[in-house]
Amino acid sequence: IQINPLIGFRSFHGRMIAKTFGLNADLTKKVTNLVASLYQIYVQKDANMIEVNPLVLTDDDEFIALDAKVGFDDNAMFKHKEIAAMRDFDEEEPTELEADKYGLSYVKLDGNVGCVVNGAGLAMSTMDIVKHENGEPANFLDVGGKATAETVAKSFEIILKDPNVKAIFVNIFGGIVRCDRIANGILEATQKINVNVPLVIRLDGTNAKEASEILKKANIQNIITAESMSDGAKIGRAV
């Protein structure tokens, strides 16, 4: 049921839900009140998901939520200190917490091809192309809009903590930040941290040609340049 946020949840939404399940008038009122409460919590607590599964109807015509999962918008937690206080860092991946401190969006996966990308959409596409070429992405890592030497170095450091990583695929589109600056940043990052696996680099966008020349002239043995996402994914899978 689509709800217009300007008017919120209304009783006719509840009747639409009840009609789907063929509920009588009494149960329609109860399910409407229940869903209205869920919607109110969703909005007031800045949730991004509330899932009740299963919701059961007892023999005495009462609805009971036997289990529920609630996800919150991280960007809104400054308004909900009571929710933020419930966060259990011991239950989270240490490398993901470390990445968050440096403004990196990182999620550890089970593969062996590390991915360093700028932009969440490109990061998702990169993981898709790695899978398409029969590889297995080791992570989701978005360095954000500015791929500096510091963020790239920290990205390498975090990814290389995973012993399963056999290669790192750097797939960055240079828009606001030019590709030649990104290339120099990558070279500077390799001087700050020992990257002991092949680095497959695909840079596209502003000054991509100049960036390619910078990487080739550096003549670093474990840096491999790729012309396309597909080529980069193939090389990353093969090494």
C-alpha positions as a printed Julia matrix, in Angstrom:
239×3 Matrix{Float64}:
   0.0     0.0     0.0
   1.54    3.3    -1.06
   1.16    6.04    1.54
   1.47    9.71    0.66
   3.76   11.16    3.35
   1.85   14.46    3.21
  -1.32   12.81    4.55
   0.17    9.79    6.31
  -1.61    6.56    7.17
  -5.41    6.79    7.1
  -8.22    4.39    7.97
  -8.94    3.65    4.3
  -5.41    2.22    4.03
  -6.31   -0.17    6.82
  -9.52   -1.17    5.06
  -7.54   -1.88    1.88
  -5.22   -4.19    3.85
  -8.13   -5.9     5.65
  -9.99   -6.46    2.38
  -6.98   -8.33    0.98
  -7.33  -10.89    3.77
 -11.12  -10.93    3.9
 -11.3    -9.7     7.51
 -14.53   -8.81    9.24
 -15.34   -5.35   10.63
 -13.92   -6.02   14.1
 -10.64   -7.42   12.76
 -10.45   -4.6    10.22
 -10.44   -2.07   13.06
  -7.75   -4.02   14.94
  -5.43   -4.45   11.98
  -5.89   -0.78   11.06
  -4.83    0.3    14.55
  -1.84   -2.05   14.45
  -0.54   -0.84   11.08
  -1.2     2.78   12.04
   1.03    2.26   15.09
   3.75    0.73   12.92
   3.6     3.68   10.55
   3.76    6.16   13.43
   6.86    4.45   14.83
   8.4     4.32   11.36
   8.08    8.08   10.92
   8.8     9.27   14.47
  11.9     7.1    14.92
  13.31    7.64   11.41
  13.2     3.95   10.6
  14.02    2.7     7.13
  12.38   -0.69    7.64
   9.97   -2.32   10.09
   9.21   -5.95    9.36
   6.75   -7.97   11.44
   7.08  -11.64   10.56
   5.09  -13.53   11.56
   2.01  -11.57   12.51
  -0.5   -14.09   13.87
  -4.23  -14.02   14.52
  -5.08  -15.96   17.67
  -8.21  -18.05   18.28
  -9.66  -15.2    20.34
  -9.26  -12.76   17.44
  -6.19  -10.85   18.61
  -3.21   -9.9    16.44
   0.21  -10.65   17.92
   3.59   -9.78   16.43
   5.64  -12.89   17.17
   8.84  -11.43   15.75
   9.99   -8.14   14.3
  13.05   -6.49   12.78
  13.6    -2.74   12.76
  16.25   -0.8    10.84
  17.01    2.87   11.41
  18.47    5.63    9.26
  22.05    6.06   10.49
  22.0     9.71    9.44
  19.15   10.41   11.86
  20.64    8.79   14.94
  21.76   12.15   16.33
  18.06   12.77   16.98
  17.52    9.43   18.71
  20.17    8.97   21.34
  18.06    6.33   23.08
  18.26    4.16   19.97
  21.94    4.88   19.31
  22.71    3.8    22.88
  21.44    0.29   22.08
  24.08   -0.26   19.39
  26.31   -3.24   20.22
  29.69   -2.74   18.54
  30.78   -6.25   19.56
  28.22   -7.63   17.12
  29.64   -5.7    14.16
  32.51   -6.41   11.79
  35.62   -4.56   13.16
  36.86   -3.54    9.7
  33.46   -2.02    8.89
  33.63    0.06   12.07
  37.17    1.18   11.22
  36.11    2.17    7.7
  33.23    4.21    9.08
  35.68    6.33   11.1
  37.34    7.41    7.85
  34.11    8.1     5.97
  34.33    4.9     3.93
  31.27    2.76    3.22
  32.58   -0.78    3.61
  30.84   -4.14    3.82
  32.88   -7.34    4.05
  31.88  -10.2     1.75
  33.16  -13.75    1.2
  35.0   -13.41   -2.12
  38.65  -12.85   -3.09
  38.52   -9.75   -5.35
  38.72   -6.55   -3.31
  36.84   -3.57   -4.77
  37.67    0.13   -4.35
  35.08    2.32   -6.05
  33.7     5.86   -5.82
  29.93    6.04   -5.66
  27.49    3.45   -4.36
  25.91    2.86   -7.77
  29.27    2.2    -9.42
  30.25   -0.01   -6.48
  27.15   -2.16   -7.0
  27.83   -2.33  -10.74
  31.44   -3.32  -10.06
  30.39   -6.21   -7.85
  27.88   -7.27  -10.51
  30.52   -7.29  -13.27
  32.95   -9.23  -11.07
  30.25  -11.84  -10.5
  29.36  -11.8   -14.21
  32.96  -12.67  -15.04
  32.78  -15.6   -12.58
  34.71  -13.8    -9.87
  33.71  -13.27   -6.25
  33.8    -9.75   -4.74
  35.45   -9.62   -1.32
  33.75   -6.41   -0.28
  31.63   -3.38   -1.05
  33.79   -0.28   -0.56
  32.74    3.22   -1.59
  35.4     5.88   -1.04
  32.83    8.6    -1.72
  33.09   11.59   -4.0
  36.75   12.36   -3.26
  39.28    9.59   -3.77
  42.34   11.08   -2.07
  45.65    9.38   -1.35
  44.63    9.06    2.31
  41.24    7.44    1.61
  42.69    5.11   -1.03
  45.52    4.06    1.32
  43.04    3.39    4.13
  40.87    1.44    1.68
  43.82   -0.76    0.71
  44.74   -1.25    4.37
  41.23   -2.34    5.33
  40.78   -4.64    2.34
  44.16   -6.33    2.87
  43.16   -7.29    6.41
  41.03   -9.93    4.71
  43.36  -12.91    4.06
  41.07  -14.15    1.26
  41.81  -11.14   -0.97
  43.99  -12.16   -3.94
  43.65   -8.95   -6.0
  42.19   -5.45   -5.68
  40.08   -3.94   -8.45
  40.14   -0.12   -8.34
  37.28    1.16  -10.48
  36.91    4.93  -10.24
  35.12    7.48  -12.39
  36.8    10.86  -12.35
  34.24   13.62  -12.38
  34.82   16.37   -9.84
  38.19   14.8    -9.01
  40.34   14.35  -12.13
  41.67   10.9   -13.01
  45.29   12.09  -13.09
  44.99   13.22   -9.47
  43.44    9.9    -8.57
  46.29    8.05  -10.29
  48.87   10.04   -8.34
  46.86    9.36   -5.19
  46.96    5.63   -5.87
  50.74    5.72   -6.37
  51.15    7.71   -3.17
  48.94    5.21   -1.35
  51.12    2.31   -2.48
  54.1     4.06   -0.88
  52.25    4.41    2.42
  51.09    0.81    2.63
  52.54   -2.44    1.32
  50.09   -3.7    -1.27
  51.19   -7.31   -1.71
  48.5    -8.34   -4.22
  47.93   -7.25   -7.83
  46.22   -3.87   -8.25
  43.9    -3.82  -11.24
  43.06   -0.18  -12.01
  40.37    1.18  -14.3
  40.01    4.95  -14.37
  37.47    6.69  -16.58
  36.28   10.26  -16.94
  38.19   13.54  -16.81
  41.88   13.16  -17.8
  41.61    9.36  -17.96
  44.25    9.17  -20.72
  46.74   11.2   -18.66
  46.05    8.99  -15.67
  46.81    5.86  -17.69
  50.17    7.33  -18.76
  51.03    8.19  -15.14
  50.37    4.62  -14.02
  52.32    3.11  -16.93
  55.33    5.4   -16.39
  55.39    4.45  -12.7
  56.32    0.95  -13.88
  55.17   -0.71  -10.65
  55.11   -4.46  -11.14
  51.82   -5.29   -9.42
  49.79   -2.44  -11.02
  47.72   -3.58  -14.01
  45.67   -1.04  -15.99
  42.31   -2.01  -17.51
  40.46   -0.26  -20.31
  36.95   -1.24  -19.23
  35.01   -2.58  -16.25
  34.72   -5.96  -17.95
  38.48   -6.16  -18.63
  39.22   -5.14  -15.06
  36.87   -7.79  -13.66
  38.43  -10.46  -15.89
  41.97   -9.54  -14.83
  40.95   -9.34  -11.19
  39.42  -12.8   -11.4
  42.4   -14.29  -13.19
  45.22  -13.1   -10.9
